[in-house]
Amino acid sequence: MSMVNLVSGGLDSTLVGVLAREKGLDAHPLFIDYGQRAAKMEWDTCQRVHAQLELPTPVRMELSGFGRVIHSGLTSDQMDVKEDAFTPGRNLLFLLAGSAYAYQVDASRVSIGLLDERFSLFPDQRSEFIEHAETAIEAALGRRITVLTPLAEFSKADVIKLAQEKGIYGTYSCHVGGSEPCGHCIACLEFGFEKGG
């Protein structure tokens, strides 16, 4: 079985890649530059972590024009990285781009690292969105591409624990893109990197 794994250099998507290898899946890691503030740090980390874990080399897709037009705390330093974090259409863009790439490499699945819905903040992190996205993608491509959410039963604490057990280290998850965690964005807060903490 072949799949496209949407990767960011973060802990969630890296764990998905390691789990896919353990299951014997043929994974095609795809990094999407959608114009996010952290794109350079994410991409550099993604390449490094995949190399150190001997995972397949990620492919980079350049869609940064999205973030230049769709402003959010993740794409613009003029907005608050936490309070304005919702980036409308981001996960749909990821799934469409990932599915188009899956079509290209003859894969039947695309994986996205969404966690348990109880911890979701935005509408494009829920199972209802995934179901509708699969339907729309099938209509657009004329082929069924299954969307996998292998971490859907996990909390962030579960991910951290399992990643440690698998020997995953050196990932990057801050949305600001600096060399040190900002301590304010949603990703930093999930890892307990709160400023002053």
Secondary structure, 3 states (H helix, E strand, C coil): CEEEEEECCCHHHHHHHHHHHHCCCEEEEEEEECCCCCHHHHHHHHHHHHHHCCCCCCEEEECCHHHHHCCCCCCCCCCCCCCCCCCCCHHHHHHHHHHHHHHHHCCCEEECCCCCHHHCCCHHHCHHHHHHHHHHHHHHHCCCCEEECCCCCCCHHHHHHHHHHCCCCCCCCCCCCCCCCCCCCHHHHHCCCCCCC
